[in-house]
Amino acid sequence: MSEIINVSAIAKVEKDKIRKRIEGYRAEGKATPTLASVIVGEDPGSVYYIDMQKKVLESLGGTMLQITLS
């Protein structure tokens, strides 16, 4: 028998864990976790993906370094 998995609920729980972990780093005076992404060219799909990464990461309290090569 198949089971329906509530992926949204799982994602929310995991995001909350990450957010708390990042807040803990900041409270301890440690560096804020940073995601570095390298994008080559101007492919709209890649640009969208990077933008979504940035949006989610910033909502969790992290920072992003984006390197664009043309």
PDB file of N, CA, C and O in Angstrom:
ATOM      1  N   MET A   1       0.843  -1.171   0.000  1.00  0.00           N
ATOM      2  CA  MET A   1       0.000   0.000   0.000  1.00  0.00           C
ATOM      3  C   MET A   1       0.892   1.240   0.000  1.00  0.00           C
ATOM      4  O   MET A   1       1.913   1.279   0.687  1.00  0.00           O
ATOM      5  N   SER A   2       0.509   2.227  -0.758  1.00  0.00           N
ATOM      6  CA  SER A   2       1.312   3.444  -0.838  1.00  0.00           C
ATOM      7  C   SER A   2       0.925   4.428   0.261  1.00  0.00           C
ATOM      8  O   SER A   2      -0.177   4.387   0.809  1.00  0.00           O
ATOM      9  N   GLU A   3       1.850   5.292   0.555  1.00  0.00           N
ATOM     10  CA  GLU A   3       1.644   6.288   1.601  1.00  0.00           C
ATOM     11  C   GLU A   3       1.912   7.671   1.018  1.00  0.00           C
ATOM     12  O   GLU A   3       2.903   7.873   0.316  1.00  0.00           O
ATOM     13  N   ILE A   4       1.039   8.607   1.308  1.00  0.00           N
ATOM     14  CA  ILE A   4       1.226   9.978   0.844  1.00  0.00           C
ATOM     15  C   ILE A   4       2.116  10.698   1.849  1.00  0.00           C
ATOM     16  O   ILE A   4       1.834  10.722   3.047  1.00  0.00           O
ATOM     17  N   ILE A   5       3.185  11.279   1.342  1.00  0.00           N
ATOM     18  CA  ILE A   5       4.141  11.971   2.195  1.00  0.00           C
ATOM     19  C   ILE A   5       3.905  13.472   2.081  1.00  0.00           C
ATOM     20  O   ILE A   5       3.833  14.014   0.978  1.00  0.00           O
ATOM     21  N   ASN A   6       3.785  14.135   3.215  1.00  0.00           N
ATOM     22  CA  ASN A   6       3.598  15.579   3.243  1.00  0.00           C
ATOM     23  C   ASN A   6       4.979  16.239   3.205  1.00  0.00           C
ATOM     24  O   ASN A   6       5.576  16.528   4.242  1.00  0.00           O
ATOM     25  N   VAL A   7       5.465  16.467   1.998  1.00  0.00           N
ATOM     26  CA  VAL A   7       6.803  17.014   1.812  1.00  0.00           C
ATOM     27  C   VAL A   7       6.907  18.433   2.362  1.00  0.00           C
ATOM     28  O   VAL A   7       7.953  18.815   2.887  1.00  0.00           O
ATOM     29  N   SER A   8       5.848  19.208   2.249  1.00  0.00           N
ATOM     30  CA  SER A   8       5.863  20.586   2.762  1.00  0.00           C
ATOM     31  C   SER A   8       6.118  20.607   4.266  1.00  0.00           C
ATOM     32  O   SER A   8       6.882  21.437   4.757  1.00  0.00           O
ATOM     33  N   ALA A   9       5.483  19.703   4.989  1.00  0.00           N
ATOM     34  CA  ALA A   9       5.670  19.644   6.437  1.00  0.00           C
ATOM     35  C   ALA A   9       7.099  19.224   6.786  1.00  0.00           C
ATOM     36  O   ALA A   9       7.702  19.764   7.714  1.00  0.00           O
ATOM     37  N   ILE A  10       7.627  18.273   6.049  1.00  0.00           N
ATOM     38  CA  ILE A  10       9.001  17.821   6.283  1.00  0.00           C
ATOM     39  C   ILE A  10       9.976  18.959   6.005  1.00  0.00           C
ATOM     40  O   ILE A  10      10.906  19.186   6.778  1.00  0.00           O
ATOM     41  N   ALA A  11       9.765  19.672   4.903  1.00  0.00           N
ATOM     42  CA  ALA A  11      10.638  20.794   4.546  1.00  0.00           C
ATOM     43  C   ALA A  11      10.593  21.878   5.613  1.00  0.00           C
ATOM     44  O   ALA A  11      11.624  22.462   5.948  1.00  0.00           O
ATOM     45  N   LYS A  12       9.414  22.151   6.146  1.00  0.00           N
ATOM     46  CA  LYS A  12       9.277  23.180   7.187  1.00  0.00           C
ATOM     47  C   LYS A  12      10.069  22.793   8.428  1.00  0.00           C
ATOM     48  O   LYS A  12      10.760  23.629   9.010  1.00  0.00           O
ATOM     49  N   VAL A  13       9.973  21.547   8.831  1.00  0.00           N
ATOM     50  CA  VAL A  13      10.713  21.070  10.005  1.00  0.00           C
ATOM     51  C   VAL A  13      12.216  21.214   9.776  1.00  0.00           C
ATOM     52  O   VAL A  13      12.937  21.696  10.649  1.00  0.00           O
ATOM     53  N   GLU A  14      12.681  20.798   8.611  1.00  0.00           N
ATOM     54  CA  GLU A  14      14.113  20.876   8.312  1.00  0.00           C
ATOM     55  C   GLU A  14      14.591  22.322   8.236  1.00  0.00           C
ATOM     56  O   GLU A  14      15.676  22.642   8.721  1.00  0.00           O
ATOM     57  N   LYS A  15      13.789  23.197   7.631  1.00  0.00           N
ATOM     58  CA  LYS A  15      14.156  24.616   7.556  1.00  0.00           C
ATOM     59  C   LYS A  15      14.232  25.227   8.945  1.00  0.00           C
ATOM     60  O   LYS A  15      15.121  26.034   9.220  1.00  0.00           O
ATOM     61  N   ASP A  16      13.312  24.852   9.818  1.00  0.00           N
ATOM     62  CA  ASP A  16      13.343  25.354  11.194  1.00  0.00           C
ATOM     63  C   ASP A  16      14.623  24.907  11.909  1.00  0.00           C
ATOM     64  O   ASP A  16      15.223  25.682  12.654  1.00  0.00           O
ATOM     65  N   LYS A  17      15.033  23.667  11.681  1.00  0.00           N
ATOM     66  CA  LYS A  17      16.277  23.165  12.283  1.00  0.00           C
ATOM     67  C   LYS A  17      17.479  23.977  11.799  1.00  0.00           C
ATOM     68  O   LYS A  17      18.345  24.360  12.585  1.00  0.00           O
ATOM     69  N   ILE A  18      17.513  24.229  10.496  1.00  0.00           N
ATOM     70  CA  ILE A  18      18.626  24.988   9.917  1.00  0.00           C
ATOM     71  C   ILE A  18      18.629  26.415  10.448  1.00  0.00           C
ATOM     72  O   ILE A  18      19.681  26.947  10.803  1.00  0.00           O
ATOM     73  N   ARG A  19      17.455  27.034  10.504  1.00  0.00           N
ATOM     74  CA  ARG A  19      17.339  28.412  11.003  1.00  0.00           C
ATOM     75  C   ARG A  19      17.857  28.505  12.443  1.00  0.00           C
ATOM     76  O   ARG A  19      18.604  29.425  12.777  1.00  0.00           O
ATOM     77  N   LYS A  20      17.462  27.564  13.283  1.00  0.00           N
ATOM     78  CA  LYS A  20      17.907  27.562  14.682  1.00  0.00           C
ATOM     79  C   LYS A  20      19.417  27.352  14.782  1.00  0.00           C
ATOM     80  O   LYS A  20      20.084  27.951  15.626  1.00  0.00           O
ATOM     81  N   ARG A  21      19.934  26.512  13.926  1.00  0.00           N
ATOM     82  CA  ARG A  21      21.377  26.258  13.931  1.00  0.00           C
ATOM     83  C   ARG A  21      22.149  27.517  13.542  1.00  0.00           C
ATOM     84  O   ARG A  21      23.169  27.841  14.151  1.00  0.00           O
ATOM     85  N   ILE A  22      21.656  28.222  12.524  1.00  0.00           N
ATOM     86  CA  ILE A  22      22.303  29.463  12.093  1.00  0.00           C
ATOM     87  C   ILE A  22      22.207  30.515  13.196  1.00  0.00           C
ATOM     88  O   ILE A  22      23.175  31.228  13.457  1.00  0.00           O
ATOM     89  N   GLU A  23      21.052  30.615  13.840  1.00  0.00           N
ATOM     90  CA  GLU A  23      20.890  31.558  14.954  1.00  0.00           C
ATOM     91  C   GLU A  23      21.866  31.224  16.081  1.00  0.00           C
ATOM     92  O   GLU A  23      22.411  32.122  16.722  1.00  0.00           O
ATOM     93  N   GLY A  24      22.082  29.944  16.317  1.00  0.00           N
ATOM     94  CA  GLY A  24      23.042  29.517  17.335  1.00  0.00           C
ATOM     95  C   GLY A  24      24.459  29.947  16.999  1.00  0.00           C
ATOM     96  O   GLY A  24      25.200  30.401  17.871  1.00  0.00           O
ATOM     97  N   TYR A  25      24.835  29.805  15.734  1.00  0.00           N
ATOM     98  CA  TYR A  25      26.162  30.253  15.302  1.00  0.00           C
ATOM     99  C   TYR A  25      26.332  31.743  15.563  1.00  0.00           C
ATOM    100  O   TYR A  25      27.358  32.182  16.081  1.00  0.00           O
ATOM    101  N   ARG A  26      25.313  32.514  15.197  1.00  0.00           N
ATOM    102  CA  ARG A  26      25.386  33.966  15.396  1.00  0.00           C
ATOM    103  C   ARG A  26      25.481  34.307  16.877  1.00  0.00           C
ATOM    104  O   ARG A  26      26.254  35.184  17.261  1.00  0.00           O
ATOM    105  N   ALA A  27      24.705  33.625  17.711  1.00  0.00           N
ATOM    106  CA  ALA A  27      24.715  33.888  19.150  1.00  0.00           C
ATOM    107  C   ALA A  27      26.084  33.589  19.763  1.00  0.00           C
ATOM    108  O   ALA A  27      26.492  34.234  20.729  1.00  0.00           O
ATOM    109  N   GLU A  28      26.787  32.611  19.199  1.00  0.00           N
ATOM    110  CA  GLU A  28      28.116  32.245  19.688  1.00  0.00           C
ATOM    111  C   GLU A  28      29.212  33.113  19.084  1.00  0.00           C
ATOM    112  O   GLU A  28      30.385  32.961  19.424  1.00  0.00           O
ATOM    113  N   GLY A  29      28.835  34.022  18.189  1.00  0.00           N
ATOM    114  CA  GLY A  29      29.812  34.899  17.555  1.00  0.00           C
ATOM    115  C   GLY A  29      30.565  34.246  16.407  1.00  0.00           C
ATOM    116  O   GLY A  29      31.599  34.749  15.970  1.00  0.00           O
ATOM    117  N   LYS A  30      30.050  33.138  15.926  1.00  0.00           N
ATOM    118  CA  LYS A  30      30.694  32.444  14.806  1.00  0.00           C
ATOM    119  C   LYS A  30      30.254  33.061  13.483  1.00  0.00           C
ATOM    120  O   LYS A  30      29.293  33.828  13.431  1.00  0.00           O
ATOM    121  N   ALA A  31      30.960  32.721  12.434  1.00  0.00           N
ATOM    122  CA  ALA A  31      30.635  33.236  11.106  1.00  0.00           C
ATOM    123  C   ALA A  31      29.286  32.707  10.641  1.00  0.00           C
ATOM    124  O   ALA A  31      28.906  31.575  10.941  1.00  0.00           O
ATOM    125  N   THR A  32      28.577  33.543   9.908  1.00  0.00           N
ATOM    126  CA  THR A  32      27.297  33.141   9.330  1.00  0.00           C
ATOM    127  C   THR A  32      27.562  32.180   8.175  1.00  0.00           C
ATOM    128  O   THR A  32      28.402  32.473   7.325  1.00  0.00           O
ATOM    129  N   PRO A  33      26.876  31.050   8.119  1.00  0.00           N
ATOM    130  CA  PRO A  33      27.054  30.132   6.997  1.00  0.00           C
ATOM    131  C   PRO A  33      26.769  30.831   5.665  1.00  0.00           C
ATOM    132  O   PRO A  33      25.792  31.567   5.527  1.00  0.00           O
ATOM    133  N   THR A  34      27.638  30.585   4.701  1.00  0.00           N
ATOM    134  CA  THR A  34      27.530  31.229   3.397  1.00  0.00           C
ATOM    135  C   THR A  34      27.565  30.175   2.306  1.00  0.00           C
ATOM    136  O   THR A  34      28.393  29.264   2.328  1.00  0.00           O
ATOM    137  N   LEU A  35      26.656  30.312   1.353  1.00  0.00           N
ATOM    138  CA  LEU A  35      26.628  29.437   0.186  1.00  0.00           C
ATOM    139  C   LEU A  35      27.247  30.192  -0.974  1.00  0.00           C
ATOM    140  O   LEU A  35      26.837  31.314  -1.273  1.00  0.00           O
ATOM    141  N   ALA A  36      28.222  29.595  -1.627  1.00  0.00           N
ATOM    142  CA  ALA A  36      28.832  30.208  -2.803  1.00  0.00           C
ATOM    143  C   ALA A  36      28.333  29.472  -4.039  1.00  0.00           C
ATOM    144  O   ALA A  36      28.408  28.246  -4.120  1.00  0.00           O
ATOM    145  N   SER A  37      27.822  30.235  -4.999  1.00  0.00           N
ATOM    146  CA  SER A  37      27.343  29.657  -6.254  1.00  0.00           C
ATOM    147  C   SER A  37      28.051  30.325  -7.415  1.00  0.00           C
ATOM    148  O   SER A  37      28.211  31.546  -7.447  1.00  0.00           O
ATOM    149  N   VAL A  38      28.470  29.512  -8.363  1.00  0.00           N
ATOM    150  CA  VAL A  38      29.109  30.027  -9.568  1.00  0.00           C
ATOM    151  C   VAL A  38      28.166  29.779 -10.726  1.00  0.00           C
ATOM    152  O   VAL A  38      27.725  28.651 -10.949  1.00  0.00           O
ATOM    153  N   ILE A  39      27.858  30.836 -11.465  1.00  0.00           N
ATOM    154  CA  ILE A  39      26.990  30.708 -12.630  1.00  0.00           C
ATOM    155  C   ILE A  39      27.779  31.178 -13.850  1.00  0.00           C
ATOM    156  O   ILE A  39      28.431  32.222 -13.826  1.00  0.00           O
ATOM    157  N   VAL A  40      27.703  30.389 -14.907  1.00  0.00           N
ATOM    158  CA  VAL A  40      28.405  30.728 -16.137  1.00  0.00           C
ATOM    159  C   VAL A  40      27.368  31.098 -17.182  1.00  0.00           C
ATOM    160  O   VAL A  40      26.516  30.284 -17.539  1.00  0.00           O
ATOM    161  N   GLY A  41      27.442  32.323 -17.668  1.00  0.00           N
ATOM    162  CA  GLY A  41      26.497  32.779 -18.684  1.00  0.00           C
ATOM    163  C   GLY A  41      25.230  33.340 -18.075  1.00  0.00           C
ATOM    164  O   GLY A  41      25.172  33.644 -16.883  1.00  0.00           O
ATOM    165  N   GLU A  42      24.223  33.469 -18.911  1.00  0.00           N
ATOM    166  CA  GLU A  42      22.967  34.114 -18.513  1.00  0.00           C
ATOM    167  C   GLU A  42      21.761  33.208 -18.757  1.00  0.00           C
ATOM    168  O   GLU A  42      20.676  33.700 -19.067  1.00  0.00           O
ATOM    169  N   ASP A  43      21.932  31.907 -18.623  1.00  0.00           N
ATOM    170  CA  ASP A  43      20.822  30.986 -18.846  1.00  0.00           C
ATOM    171  C   ASP A  43      19.686  31.312 -17.879  1.00  0.00           C
ATOM    172  O   ASP A  43      19.896  31.298 -16.666  1.00  0.00           O
ATOM    173  N   PRO A  44      18.476  31.608 -18.391  1.00  0.00           N
ATOM    174  CA  PRO A  44      17.364  31.999 -17.518  1.00  0.00           C
ATOM    175  C   PRO A  44      17.036  30.963 -16.442  1.00  0.00           C
ATOM    176  O   PRO A  44      16.698  31.328 -15.316  1.00  0.00           O
ATOM    177  N   GLY A  45      17.132  29.698 -16.773  1.00  0.00           N
ATOM    178  CA  GLY A  45      16.853  28.655 -15.793  1.00  0.00           C
ATOM    179  C   GLY A  45      17.868  28.656 -14.663  1.00  0.00           C
ATOM    180  O   GLY A  45      17.509  28.494 -13.496  1.00  0.00           O
ATOM    181  N   SER A  46      19.120  28.835 -15.007  1.00  0.00           N
ATOM    182  CA  SER A  46      20.176  28.879 -13.993  1.00  0.00           C
ATOM    183  C   SER A  46      20.045  30.111 -13.112  1.00  0.00           C
ATOM    184  O   SER A  46      20.223  30.038 -11.896  1.00  0.00           O
ATOM    185  N   VAL A  47      19.732  31.243 -13.733  1.00  0.00           N
ATOM    186  CA  VAL A  47      19.546  32.488 -12.979  1.00  0.00           C
ATOM    187  C   VAL A  47      18.387  32.333 -11.999  1.00  0.00           C
ATOM    188  O   VAL A  47      18.491  32.755 -10.847  1.00  0.00           O
ATOM    189  N   TYR A  48      17.292  31.734 -12.442  1.00  0.00           N
ATOM    190  CA  TYR A  48      16.137  31.504 -11.572  1.00  0.00           C
ATOM    191  C   TYR A  48      16.522  30.603 -10.400  1.00  0.00           C
ATOM    192  O   TYR A  48      16.163  30.885  -9.257  1.00  0.00           O
ATOM    193  N   TYR A  49      17.243  29.532 -10.675  1.00  0.00           N
ATOM    194  CA  TYR A  49      17.660  28.587  -9.639  1.00  0.00           C
ATOM    195  C   TYR A  49      18.516  29.281  -8.580  1.00  0.00           C
ATOM    196  O   TYR A  49      18.314  29.086  -7.381  1.00  0.00           O
ATOM    197  N   ILE A  50      19.467  30.086  -9.030  1.00  0.00           N
ATOM    198  CA  ILE A  50      20.339  30.817  -8.110  1.00  0.00           C
ATOM    199  C   ILE A  50      19.525  31.808  -7.277  1.00  0.00           C
ATOM    200  O   ILE A  50      19.752  31.947  -6.075  1.00  0.00           O
ATOM    201  N   ASP A  51      18.579  32.493  -7.917  1.00  0.00           N
ATOM    202  CA  ASP A  51      17.722  33.442  -7.198  1.00  0.00           C
ATOM    203  C   ASP A  51      16.907  32.739  -6.116  1.00  0.00           C
ATOM    204  O   ASP A  51      16.737  33.273  -5.020  1.00  0.00           O
ATOM    205  N   MET A  52      16.404  31.546  -6.417  1.00  0.00           N
ATOM    206  CA  MET A  52      15.630  30.796  -5.425  1.00  0.00           C
ATOM    207  C   MET A  52      16.523  30.323  -4.276  1.00  0.00           C
ATOM    208  O   MET A  52      16.104  30.339  -3.118  1.00  0.00           O
ATOM    209  N   GLN A  53      17.749  29.905  -4.592  1.00  0.00           N
ATOM    210  CA  GLN A  53      18.697  29.527  -3.545  1.00  0.00           C
ATOM    211  C   GLN A  53      18.917  30.700  -2.595  1.00  0.00           C
ATOM    212  O   GLN A  53      18.883  30.547  -1.374  1.00  0.00           O
ATOM    213  N   LYS A  54      19.140  31.866  -3.179  1.00  0.00           N
ATOM    214  CA  LYS A  54      19.398  33.068  -2.381  1.00  0.00           C
ATOM    215  C   LYS A  54      18.199  33.410  -1.500  1.00  0.00           C
ATOM    216  O   LYS A  54      18.362  33.725  -0.321  1.00  0.00           O
ATOM    217  N   LYS A  55      17.012  33.350  -2.065  1.00  0.00           N
ATOM    218  CA  LYS A  55      15.794  33.681  -1.329  1.00  0.00           C
ATOM    219  C   LYS A  55      15.616  32.759  -0.118  1.00  0.00           C
ATOM    220  O   LYS A  55      15.346  33.226   0.988  1.00  0.00           O
ATOM    221  N   VAL A  56      15.768  31.468  -0.330  1.00  0.00           N
ATOM    222  CA  VAL A  56      15.599  30.502   0.761  1.00  0.00           C
ATOM    223  C   VAL A  56      16.689  30.683   1.811  1.00  0.00           C
ATOM    224  O   VAL A  56      16.405  30.698   3.008  1.00  0.00           O
ATOM    225  N   LEU A  57      17.918  30.817   1.370  1.00  0.00           N
ATOM    226  CA  LEU A  57      19.028  30.954   2.307  1.00  0.00           C
ATOM    227  C   LEU A  57      18.883  32.202   3.169  1.00  0.00           C
ATOM    228  O   LEU A  57      19.107  32.152   4.379  1.00  0.00           O
ATOM    229  N   GLU A  58      18.510  33.318   2.555  1.00  0.00           N
ATOM    230  CA  GLU A  58      18.336  34.552   3.319  1.00  0.00           C
ATOM    231  C   GLU A  58      17.166  34.436   4.295  1.00  0.00           C
ATOM    232  O   GLU A  58      17.204  35.026   5.375  1.00  0.00           O
ATOM    233  N   SER A  59      16.130  33.684   3.929  1.00  0.00           N
ATOM    234  CA  SER A  59      15.001  33.496   4.847  1.00  0.00           C
ATOM    235  C   SER A  59      15.408  32.666   6.063  1.00  0.00           C
ATOM    236  O   SER A  59      14.761  32.726   7.109  1.00  0.00           O
ATOM    237  N   LEU A  60      16.482  31.895   5.919  1.00  0.00           N
ATOM    238  CA  LEU A  60      16.981  31.070   7.018  1.00  0.00           C
ATOM    239  C   LEU A  60      18.047  31.785   7.840  1.00  0.00           C
ATOM    240  O   LEU A  60      18.468  31.288   8.885  1.00  0.00           O
ATOM    241  N   GLY A  61      18.485  32.956   7.366  1.00  0.00           N
ATOM    242  CA  GLY A  61      19.485  33.725   8.098  1.00  0.00           C
ATOM    243  C   GLY A  61      20.898  33.574   7.581  1.00  0.00           C
ATOM    244  O   GLY A  61      21.831  34.118   8.171  1.00  0.00           O
ATOM    245  N   GLY A  62      21.075  32.851   6.499  1.00  0.00           N
ATOM    246  CA  GLY A  62      22.395  32.678   5.911  1.00  0.00           C
ATOM    247  C   GLY A  62      22.687  33.757   4.887  1.00  0.00           C
ATOM    248  O   GLY A  62      21.857  34.630   4.635  1.00  0.00           O
ATOM    249  N   THR A  63      23.859  33.691   4.306  1.00  0.00           N
ATOM    250  CA  THR A  63      24.230  34.635   3.257  1.00  0.00           C
ATOM    251  C   THR A  63      24.674  33.865   2.023  1.00  0.00           C
ATOM    252  O   THR A  63      24.947  32.666   2.079  1.00  0.00           O
ATOM    253  N   MET A  64      24.737  34.583   0.912  1.00  0.00           N
ATOM    254  CA  MET A  64      25.104  33.938  -0.345  1.00  0.00           C
ATOM    255  C   MET A  64      26.130  34.776  -1.080  1.00  0.00           C
ATOM    256  O   MET A  64      26.049  36.004  -1.115  1.00  0.00           O
ATOM    257  N   LEU A  65      27.085  34.095  -1.659  1.00  0.00           N
ATOM    258  CA  LEU A  65      28.082  34.716  -2.514  1.00  0.00           C
ATOM    259  C   LEU A  65      27.834  34.180  -3.914  1.00  0.00           C
ATOM    260  O   LEU A  65      27.942  32.978  -4.158  1.00  0.00           O
ATOM    261  N   GLN A  66      27.504  35.074  -4.827  1.00  0.00           N
ATOM    262  CA  GLN A  66      27.226  34.659  -6.205  1.00  0.00           C
ATOM    263  C   GLN A  66      28.341  35.156  -7.104  1.00  0.00           C
ATOM    264  O   GLN A  66      28.656  36.345  -7.130  1.00  0.00           O
ATOM    265  N   ILE A  67      28.931  34.234  -7.837  1.00  0.00           N
ATOM    266  CA  ILE A  67      29.991  34.566  -8.779  1.00  0.00           C
ATOM    267  C   ILE A  67      29.452  34.293 -10.175  1.00  0.00           C
ATOM    268  O   ILE A  67      29.039  33.175 -10.482  1.00  0.00           O
ATOM    269  N   THR A  68      29.458  35.325 -11.019  1.00  0.00           N
ATOM    270  CA  THR A  68      28.941  35.187 -12.377  1.00  0.00           C
ATOM    271  C   THR A  68      30.092  35.311 -13.364  1.00  0.00           C
ATOM    272  O   THR A  68      30.819  36.305 -13.371  1.00  0.00           O
ATOM    273  N   LEU A  69      30.244  34.300 -14.188  1.00  0.00           N
ATOM    274  CA  LEU A  69      31.255  34.311 -15.244  1.00  0.00           C
ATOM    275  C   LEU A  69      30.547  34.420 -16.583  1.00  0.00           C
ATOM    276  O   LEU A  69      29.577  33.708 -16.846  1.00  0.00           O
ATOM    277  N   SER A  70      31.036  35.313 -17.422  1.00  0.00           N
ATOM    278  CA  SER A  70      30.370  35.453 -18.723  1.00  0.00           C
ATOM    279  C   SER A  70      31.207  34.910 -19.847  1.00  0.00           C
ATOM    280  O   SER A  70      30.789  34.952 -21.004  1.00  0.00           O
TER     281      SER A  70
END
